[in-house]
Amino acid sequence: MTDNTISNNPENNTIDNIDFAKISLSKQIKNLTTIKDNCPDYISTGFTALDRSLGGGLVPGLYVLGAVSSMGKSTFLLQTAENISEKGIPVLYFSMEMAAYNIACLSVSRSAYLLAGKSAPRAGVLMNRSLLEKYTKQDSSGVLGTAIKEFRRRTKNLHVIDRIAVMSSDNTEDSIFFSAEMIHDYVSGFKEKYKRSPVVIVDYLQLLQTRDKSLMTSDKRMVDYNVAQLWKMAYRFETPIIAISSTNRESYKQPSISFSSFKESGGIEFSADILLGLQGRSGGDKENEITIEEIKKQPVRELELVILKNRYGAVGGTVNFDYIPSYGCFRCADDSQPESEDEAAELLREFASAEAVSAEDANESDDYDDFSDAPDT
């Protein structure tokens, strides 16, 4: 970073007071060591093809993911958050709609599906006592117990801040609202306590408010402000921040997402370092694109993630995904998958051959992989 050469006092901001030598671009890089020291460590999303399209993975900066309602934005980022957590990297997920327990049930269902396919319980089963009892009686292979064990292993470093968590920590009248300032406080407190920055996911941008009441005169003005604040946070804490964004009404009339889909959402397309869109898979055939409503009716939705903007790399690339909404599961169609159901069954047997879940719970440490004293979330 360059030295502060311009005073905060407007009276001192004259040409005579500016040291132009200090802001010479040549000051940014002295030698090869400077470049090596400033190279960021890429964080894998857990999807090989997506990492490749992003140039290696996630780096510090602001990412915005947009799509029409119910296309799977939250589910996709929750699965990505689990993938990151599994690698020992802390993630703060700010959930303004779903409760943390419901998210956990969805995660267990996804883990079960990845282990056992369609014999796994759907998330709704885990939140219905009678259906759950019926399933457990038929679960002779112990799929659910194994899935819970896998869920706990993968989410040790994933912390969900939902409305209940916010109300528990703040008794003010605005305690149920999320704001950019509140997110800053959480991230700052986390870094101060654990000496590292977490990956941050904000779900979602249009529900984010601000403590500055003067900015609440229009949705566009508030979104502009919050996008700017998240961008500053990403660089201040040197971490990736991913925000989910809704799209405008016009985007519901066309299958493909584009920059124009964000026009009513403020300056998102200008402020985001990386802008991503989730849409139905067209295969490049625009004439045979199916409607959004038709996509939502598919038991396995064929979707693609489009890179609309990438400040540091190529744009226009797509990554294909199959989304199974019943189990909250995304599978990257461009990544290698198990060759057969036998391979998945073998994986299930490997997990089942480990110690019983109850025995592990009795001896399990809740310490993080890379740091201890995990906060309660």
Sequence and secondary structure as in RCSB ss.txt:
>XXXX:A:sequence
MTDNTISNNPENNTIDNIDFAKISLSKQIKNLTTIKDNCPDYISTGFTALDRSLGGGLVPGLYVLGAVSSMGKST
FLLQTAENISEKGIPVLYFSMEMAAYNIACLSVSRSAYLLAGKSAPRAGVLMNRSLLEKYTKQDSSGVLGTAIKE
FRRRTKNLHVIDRIAVMSSDNTEDSIFFSAEMIHDYVSGFKEKYKRSPVVIVDYLQLLQTRDKSLMTSDKRMVDY
NVAQLWKMAYRFETPIIAISSTNRESYKQPSISFSSFKESGGIEFSADILLGLQGRSGGDKENEITIEEIKKQPV
RELELVILKNRYGAVGGTVNFDYIPSYGCFRCADDSQPESEDEAAELLREFASAEAVSAEDANESDDYDDFSDAP
DT
>XXXX:A:secstr
     S SSGGG SGGG  GGGG GGGG  SHHHHHHH    B  S HHHHHHTTSSB SEEEEEE  TTSSHHH
HHHHHHHHHHHTT  EEEEESSS HHHHHHHHHHHHHHHHHGGGS  HHHHT HHHHHHHHHH TT HHHHHHHH
HHHHTTTEEEE HHHHHHH  STTTT  BHHHHHHHHHHHHHHHSS  EEEEE GGG B S GGGTT HHHHHHH
HHHHHHHHHHHTTSEEEEEE   GGGGGSSS  GGGGGGG SHHHH SEEEEEEE  TT GGG   HHHHHT SS
EEEEEEEEEETTS  S EEEEEEEGGGTEEEETTS   SSHHHHHHHHHHHHTS  HHHHHHH     SSSSS  
  
